[in-house]
Amino acid sequence: MVPVHPRIKLWLDLGEMVAEIAVIAAKQAKKTLRRKRRGAYLTRRPGVDTPRWNACVQMLRIELQSHGSKVQLARYLGIPKQRVTDFVTNESRMPDAETLLQMLDWLSRRRAGEDPSL
C-alpha cells in the first residue's frame, strides 16, 4: 500500500463514504422507481371500469336517503359508518366480496319492507 499524507487520507475516507451512500441511494431509487406489477393482483378502484359496482351504489344511494339509514347499514355490516360513506358517497373504496353480499342482502330486505338492522 502506498503511504498517504494524513490530510489526503481524510479526504479519501470521506470520498469512500460518499460513494457508499450514493450506492445505497441508487438502490433505494431503483426500488422506488421500479415498475409496478401489472397482473391479477391489482386492487380495483371504483370508477368507469366498475359498472356493476356503480349500479349497486346507485341503488344503495336511493335506499340510504332516509335519515339514519347509513348508521343502520353500518351496524348491519359491522363496520364504521365512515366506511359506508367511503363506499357509497365518496366512492373512494370498494368492499370485499362478503361485505358486498351483505350490502345486497340488506338492500333486498329493505326493499321487501323488513328492517334488517334489528
Secondary structure, 3 states (H helix, E strand, C coil): CCCCCHHHHHHHHHHHHHHHHHHHHHHHHHHHHCCCCCCCCCCCCCCCCCHHHHHHHHHHHHHCCCCCHHHHHHHHHCCCHHHHHHHHCCCCCCCCHHHHHHHHHHHHHHHCCCCCCC
